């Protein structure tokens, strides 16, 4: 999560989009659990960093 915090700080400073994706299952259980997990981390860190983020999710389901 430390690496994600750095990326979120950098994207806010630069004023650019931060796009997150997954390449299929990536060793997960072939569900969208990795997307859900990353979404929650992003929301939690945004709150900690006092950032407002606009999100959207695209799932394979």
N, C-alpha and C positions, 0 to 999 in steps of 0.2 A: 504494500500500500504506500510505502514511502516514495517509490518511483512515480506512482500515479499522482501523489500530492505535488511533486516537482513539476510534472507535466501540466497539471491544472493551474499551478501558479504561473508557469511560463506562458500558457495560452492566454490567460487573463491579461498578463503584462503586454503581450504582443498584440492582443485584440484580434486573434484569429480563431477559427473553428477548431474544435477538438473532436475528431471523429473516431469512434470506437467500433470495431467490427470483430467478427469471428469467422474463421475459415471452417465452416461445418462443425462437426462434433468436437474437434480438437482434443480428443481423449476423454471427453465427458460422456455422459450417459445418453447422448443423442437427443437431449431435450434442450430447452432454452435456459437451463439453470445457470450457465455461464453468463448469458446476457443479463439475466435477473440479478445475479451476484454483482456484476460490474455496474449495473444501473444503481443498485443500492449503495455501493461504495462511492460512486460519483455524487449522489445526492448527499450522503453523509459528509463527504469532504467539502462539498460546496457550502454546506451550512457552517462547518468549522472555519472555512476560509472567508466567510461572509461574501460568497459569490452567488450570483444569480445565474442559473444555467437553464438553457432551453434544451429539452431532450426529446428524442423520438426513438422508438424501438422498431426494428425490423426483425421478425422472427421467422424461422424456416417452417413452422408448423402449418 
